[in-house]
Amino acid sequence: MSGYMRIWVTYCFHAYTKKFLIST
């Protein structure tokens, strides 16, 4: 469960970062 949560958080983090970079 912990491993799955970590992957999900990492995915969201990358998606948010990518969106931020595109917006800039």
PDB file of N, CA, C, O and CB in Angstrom:
ATOM      1  N   MET A   1       0.838  -1.201   0.000  1.00  0.00           N
ATOM      2  CA  MET A   1       0.000   0.000   0.000  1.00  0.00           C
ATOM      3  C   MET A   1       0.872   1.251   0.000  1.00  0.00           C
ATOM      4  O   MET A   1       0.631   2.199  -0.747  1.00  0.00           O
ATOM      5  CB  MET A   1      -0.947   0.006   1.221  1.00  0.00           C
ATOM      6  N   SER A   2       1.896   1.229   0.860  1.00  0.00           N
ATOM      7  CA  SER A   2       2.783   2.381   0.957  1.00  0.00           C
ATOM      8  C   SER A   2       3.494   2.642  -0.376  1.00  0.00           C
ATOM      9  O   SER A   2       3.639   3.789  -0.800  1.00  0.00           O
ATOM     10  CB  SER A   2       3.812   2.166   2.075  1.00  0.00           C
ATOM     11  N   GLY A   3       3.936   1.558  -1.029  1.00  0.00           N
ATOM     12  CA  GLY A   3       4.629   1.698  -2.305  1.00  0.00           C
ATOM     13  C   GLY A   3       3.721   2.298  -3.360  1.00  0.00           C
ATOM     14  O   GLY A   3       4.149   3.136  -4.154  1.00  0.00           O
ATOM     15  N   TYR A   4       2.448   1.864  -3.368  1.00  0.00           N
ATOM     16  CA  TYR A   4       1.488   2.366  -4.352  1.00  0.00           C
ATOM     17  C   TYR A   4       1.251   3.856  -4.134  1.00  0.00           C
ATOM     18  O   TYR A   4       1.184   4.635  -5.085  1.00  0.00           O
ATOM     19  CB  TYR A   4       0.153   1.587  -4.265  1.00  0.00           C
ATOM     20  N   MET A   5       1.125   4.236  -2.864  1.00  0.00           N
ATOM     21  CA  MET A   5       0.874   5.639  -2.532  1.00  0.00           C
ATOM     22  C   MET A   5       2.041   6.498  -2.981  1.00  0.00           C
ATOM     23  O   MET A   5       1.856   7.601  -3.496  1.00  0.00           O
ATOM     24  CB  MET A   5       0.633   5.811  -1.022  1.00  0.00           C
ATOM     25  N   ARG A   6       3.248   5.979  -2.779  1.00  0.00           N
ATOM     26  CA  ARG A   6       4.447   6.729  -3.161  1.00  0.00           C
ATOM     27  C   ARG A   6       4.467   6.961  -4.674  1.00  0.00           C
ATOM     28  O   ARG A   6       4.798   8.054  -5.133  1.00  0.00           O
ATOM     29  CB  ARG A   6       5.727   5.977  -2.714  1.00  0.00           C
ATOM     30  N   ILE A   7       4.111   5.930  -5.444  1.00  0.00           N
ATOM     31  CA  ILE A   7       4.094   6.055  -6.904  1.00  0.00           C
ATOM     32  C   ILE A   7       3.049   7.086  -7.324  1.00  0.00           C
ATOM     33  O   ILE A   7       3.289   7.896  -8.219  1.00  0.00           O
ATOM     34  CB  ILE A   7       3.802   4.682  -7.573  1.00  0.00           C
ATOM     35  N   TRP A   8       1.878   7.048  -6.664  1.00  0.00           N
ATOM     36  CA  TRP A   8       0.806   7.978  -7.017  1.00  0.00           C
ATOM     37  C   TRP A   8       1.222   9.413  -6.753  1.00  0.00           C
ATOM     38  O   TRP A   8       0.994  10.299  -7.576  1.00  0.00           O
ATOM     39  CB  TRP A   8      -0.467   7.651  -6.238  1.00  0.00           C
ATOM     40  N   VAL A   9       1.847   9.639  -5.576  1.00  0.00           N
ATOM     41  CA  VAL A   9       2.302  10.979  -5.214  1.00  0.00           C
ATOM     42  C   VAL A   9       3.364  11.466  -6.197  1.00  0.00           C
ATOM     43  O   VAL A   9       3.353  12.621  -6.622  1.00  0.00           O
ATOM     44  CB  VAL A   9       2.857  10.993  -3.776  1.00  0.00           C
ATOM     45  N   THR A  10       4.283  10.562  -6.551  1.00  0.00           N
ATOM     46  CA  THR A  10       5.344  10.918  -7.487  1.00  0.00           C
ATOM     47  C   THR A  10       4.753  11.313  -8.840  1.00  0.00           C
ATOM     48  O   THR A  10       5.203  12.274  -9.463  1.00  0.00           O
ATOM     49  CB  THR A  10       6.333   9.748  -7.654  1.00  0.00           C
ATOM     50  N   TYR A  11       3.730  10.557  -9.297  1.00  0.00           N
ATOM     51  CA  TYR A  11       3.089  10.844 -10.575  1.00  0.00           C
ATOM     52  C   TYR A  11       2.449  12.231 -10.561  1.00  0.00           C
ATOM     53  O   TYR A  11       2.605  13.012 -11.500  1.00  0.00           O
ATOM     54  CB  TYR A  11       2.036   9.776 -10.897  1.00  0.00           C
ATOM     55  N   CYS A  12       1.720  12.524  -9.470  1.00  0.00           N
ATOM     56  CA  CYS A  12       1.050  13.820  -9.351  1.00  0.00           C
ATOM     57  C   CYS A  12       2.074  14.947  -9.290  1.00  0.00           C
ATOM     58  O   CYS A  12       1.879  16.010  -9.879  1.00  0.00           O
ATOM     59  CB  CYS A  12       0.147  13.851  -8.103  1.00  0.00           C
ATOM     60  N   PHE A  13       3.167  14.701  -8.569  1.00  0.00           N
ATOM     61  CA  PHE A  13       4.210  15.715  -8.429  1.00  0.00           C
ATOM     62  C   PHE A  13       4.812  16.053  -9.790  1.00  0.00           C
ATOM     63  O   PHE A  13       5.004  17.224 -10.117  1.00  0.00           O
ATOM     64  CB  PHE A  13       5.308  15.232  -7.463  1.00  0.00           C
ATOM     65  N   HIS A  14       5.107  15.026 -10.579  1.00  0.00           N
ATOM     66  CA  HIS A  14       5.697  15.248 -11.900  1.00  0.00           C
ATOM     67  C   HIS A  14       4.709  15.962 -12.814  1.00  0.00           C
ATOM     68  O   HIS A  14       5.084  16.859 -13.570  1.00  0.00           O
ATOM     69  CB  HIS A  14       6.134  13.914 -12.529  1.00  0.00           C
ATOM     70  N   ALA A  15       3.458  15.559 -12.739  1.00  0.00           N
ATOM     71  CA  ALA A  15       2.431  16.180 -13.577  1.00  0.00           C
ATOM     72  C   ALA A  15       2.281  17.659 -13.215  1.00  0.00           C
ATOM     73  O   ALA A  15       2.162  18.509 -14.098  1.00  0.00           O
ATOM     74  CB  ALA A  15       1.075  15.443 -13.416  1.00  0.00           C
ATOM     75  N   TYR A  16       2.289  17.964 -11.905  1.00  0.00           N
ATOM     76  CA  TYR A  16       2.154  19.349 -11.449  1.00  0.00           C
ATOM     77  C   TYR A  16       3.363  20.170 -11.878  1.00  0.00           C
ATOM     78  O   TYR A  16       3.223  21.303 -12.338  1.00  0.00           O
ATOM     79  CB  TYR A  16       1.989  19.404  -9.917  1.00  0.00           C
ATOM     80  N   THR A  17       4.546  19.592 -11.725  1.00  0.00           N
ATOM     81  CA  THR A  17       5.776  20.297 -12.092  1.00  0.00           C
ATOM     82  C   THR A  17       5.797  20.594 -13.585  1.00  0.00           C
ATOM     83  O   THR A  17       6.146  21.697 -14.005  1.00  0.00           O
ATOM     84  CB  THR A  17       7.012  19.471 -11.699  1.00  0.00           C
ATOM     85  N   LYS A  18       5.419  19.596 -14.380  1.00  0.00           N
ATOM     86  CA  LYS A  18       5.407  19.759 -15.842  1.00  0.00           C
ATOM     87  C   LYS A  18       4.422  20.853 -16.242  1.00  0.00           C
ATOM     88  O   LYS A  18       4.702  21.665 -17.125  1.00  0.00           O
ATOM     89  CB  LYS A  18       5.039  18.424 -16.543  1.00  0.00           C
ATOM     90  N   LYS A  19       3.253  20.864 -15.574  1.00  0.00           N
ATOM     91  CA  LYS A  19       2.241  21.870 -15.877  1.00  0.00           C
ATOM     92  C   LYS A  19       2.764  23.257 -15.539  1.00  0.00           C
ATOM     93  O   LYS A  19       2.537  24.219 -16.273  1.00  0.00           O
ATOM     94  CB  LYS A  19       0.941  21.585 -15.109  1.00  0.00           C
ATOM     95  N   PHE A  20       3.473  23.344 -14.408  1.00  0.00           N
ATOM     96  CA  PHE A  20       4.020  24.620 -13.965  1.00  0.00           C
ATOM     97  C   PHE A  20       5.060  25.127 -14.966  1.00  0.00           C
ATOM     98  O   PHE A  20       5.085  26.308 -15.310  1.00  0.00           O
ATOM     99  CB  PHE A  20       4.644  24.484 -12.561  1.00  0.00           C
ATOM    100  N   LEU A  21       5.911  24.218 -15.423  1.00  0.00           N
ATOM    101  CA  LEU A  21       6.962  24.600 -16.371  1.00  0.00           C
ATOM    102  C   LEU A  21       6.350  25.072 -17.683  1.00  0.00           C
ATOM    103  O   LEU A  21       6.834  26.030 -18.287  1.00  0.00           O
ATOM    104  CB  LEU A  21       7.921  23.420 -16.626  1.00  0.00           C
ATOM    105  N   ILE A  22       5.299  24.411 -18.121  1.00  0.00           N
ATOM    106  CA  ILE A  22       4.638  24.793 -19.373  1.00  0.00           C
ATOM    107  C   ILE A  22       3.975  26.164 -19.223  1.00  0.00           C
ATOM    108  O   ILE A  22       3.988  26.981 -20.143  1.00  0.00           O
ATOM    109  CB  ILE A  22       3.588  23.727 -19.785  1.00  0.00           C
ATOM    110  N   SER A  23       3.396  26.395 -18.042  1.00  0.00           N
ATOM    111  CA  SER A  23       2.703  27.663 -17.802  1.00  0.00           C
ATOM    112  C   SER A  23       3.679  28.826 -17.754  1.00  0.00           C
ATOM    113  O   SER A  23       3.341  29.939 -18.155  1.00  0.00           O
ATOM    114  CB  SER A  23       1.910  27.599 -16.500  1.00  0.00           C
ATOM    115  N   THR A  24       4.868  28.579 -17.275  1.00  0.00           N
ATOM    116  CA  THR A  24       5.864  29.646 -17.149  1.00  0.00           C
ATOM    117  C   THR A  24       6.315  30.164 -18.512  1.00  0.00           C
ATOM    118  O   THR A  24       7.151  31.065 -18.584  1.00  0.00           O
ATOM    119  CB  THR A  24       7.071  29.147 -16.361  1.00  0.00           C
TER     120      THR A  24
END
